Amino acid sequence: MKYLVVLCDGMADYPIDALDGKTPLEAADTPNMDRLAKKSTVGLVKTIQDGMKPGSDVANLSVLGYDPMTYYTGRSPLEAGSIGIDMKPTDVSLRCNLVTLSDEPAYEDRTLIDYCADDISTEEAGVLMQAVEDALGTETFQFYTGVAYRHCLIWDHGTTDLGGLTPPHDITGRLVKEYLPLCHSENAAPLYDLMVRSYAVLKDHPVNLARIRRGKRPANSIWLWGEGIRANLDPFVEKYSLKGSMISAVDLLKGIGKFAGMRVVPVDGATGYIDTNFDGKASAAIKEFENGQDFVYIHVEAPDECGHRAEVQNKRDAISLIDHKILGPVTSALEKMGDYKVLVMPDHATPLSLKTHTNDPIPFLIYDSSNLKQGPDTFSEKTAKETGLYVEEGFQIMKDFAAAPKQ
């Protein structure tokens, strides 16, 4: 038995007028999801428990069967692990976004224009992060380059008692004044100081001046959030007796895979946006199965990024591309290998109308080629709700999915 997870980050949504009252999932062209749904167990699952922030960190841990109440230590440590940072027990890791702020004289009077600095490339970001490290790095604070706009700060003997720092993708278009680290806790004063000083380092950097000349937004500040301590996950193979592989463009998922002892598979051209290498992810998954892996988790960030940017057509199209370029080819390959199971779901909702995550229950389907079910004709938020099946604790879904086939 082979096990495939296609995780469509942020796919779930609300009906919107721009799609004639449909959700992006309902409006997308998804013949493969619908084909599987007809013979699958379909329902809703709550991946984010009440009281926890609705982030991809908590949600993907939950989908993989790790109870976030037990295993979650913060978002950034998972990303730090992917970058290759060996955190000490006394270290605190923080996500360090490169963002675009407006240019008012006082930092607190600025507006967060773009949480990803106009999709800055990893190459450009690497130069800017080195400039930040050169100017602001100390024995206490060390900056590390990640992918695109996503980077890392390690705070030696830091604290996580910071009041809960704000993710920048939650405040696009808003004044930063009410969301700065000092608004959360006095303990965050050193972090606020780093953010303010970073603006002077980055504002007139040659990389940013060149971006402006090309009509691109400058990455003119860092934004710190996602604080946490070193992560420890039980090996996935010990929990489920399955040799697993993780395929993702983003450090968060790579880090989860690494800490879970899974094989983390690189894919050239995987970007985390709608221009990602969908075909490459499918080919990588098929190769993993052919090379003896039991379980492959394909994470696709694109629907989530489109949700944050309120890109209606792109979100719909990203879902269609996942269906046509990943789910279709990989399931076709699995049919030639024997029995297989497929789990298709988002990790959380990222409604276009809100441009941020929610903890709404989300749709899932579980297809088992050896135990076909009678499911709905299509796969959507609505049809999943109509089945009446509801899984209250998201981390339980992997236990059901990865359970040994009935004899």
Steps between C-alpha positions, in 0.01 A plus 500: 500500500625846403384817674476839327409832665430800278493796736354807329606777737222748577268354235178522703305824464159666506262552204579828324315713246797511263456125448119514469447406862741206492815435697827474307489122552148481357597723208824318420526225238565195718410179314745291703381620840141444391582155359653395830227664711235277344669196656646662812427581860431876494438736791621796700791509743615762750878516472548798732379461854325787674749727671780434248597741224375390156836455332646248256738385773227384737278376217760287321621345825138407560453350153815291547362359823698704753273652764605869500413530868781251565753563223472867400787721622465787251512547126850630443686205662352272235632730229835534674538124488442504126766766447743280695525701820584283800318688774622487859246443779549865598437636149180666386432499127290761321375523144659799329295618202634746248208741456411824327403792723391849398752779555362732769775649723396310815505118483177468697316722250575275205265261321582139420462504124619147414583209734719332234672803340355435157610134493865581551732232364714288730811634328409864566383419851829326577692819425265709713505256791879500495488879523268472799726245667807714436335810648284357777634152576666445840575210732144542624322543167592303189316521166472210254382498139209275407289501182351803322361736767515243784809516724605434857636676809658306788490678837754356743345466848188669367146476628174385348307713749429754230123525514448336162661685211292587193554322165548762228264324258220580747545877475559579133382854430482596867697745712760304694464710816262264679687184396862577587680269745488760777120494479512140619767502772784709643714189456480559126681836515824357353306355207330829427840669507630253240202563274543878517874478435449261210315770306813717493705201382260400222331817375775611260674167450606449135280190470195704598591795279529259208161348587340844505645577157339179372164600644527259795429576863808528723560263791564792733448346845508176693192387694547262794237248617435126548715466814578156641752258651663192352250249362489126566268266312468124535623331180215455255611148417473402866151650533355344185747236377524685169813630330406857415610777265422872511475710183458875550641833388491660846737463794216446747392172342857395429574557866202295614614222268854516632398493867261211424785301347349507152695524176483865390498511120623811314322603180659747258270793429278448806413854610202491735288704258287428190817498286632198690615186323183290527630242253825469691319431827294226335809341344685514832210329679478222242875444526478476879234230475699315234806510726318326782346776709161413651371851567540827309372838621476755218450849638396776258509855637346677199130517606601652833721767346223594258255521791728739689520720191126483423578362152169337416579353159849390601367313802243320286763422237754379758248240617439391140874466442541284810224273375626471141877508549545323834200295612422356156851387401595366843182296547538363145848382593378351828234295321782308331674427832214327682265615774528856619334761719466873434426783741412834339437805718615850588673563831273794581281755326645824358188690391553751222269743678718497814848450351603298804453157659198383697439195718183396315450126447634403159409233243690176456470186294657161566510261206595135553531293183452182705188621680286723277227714656191682376585868503368826355523583130735792560754607760438836666438668832125462445496132402736416786264665748198326350643154579461574871842353580700723734841429652542730799868432569702545184794289612271196505456504122849363436432211735201405284678563172823317587330206668588161356249371241231271632558136414 
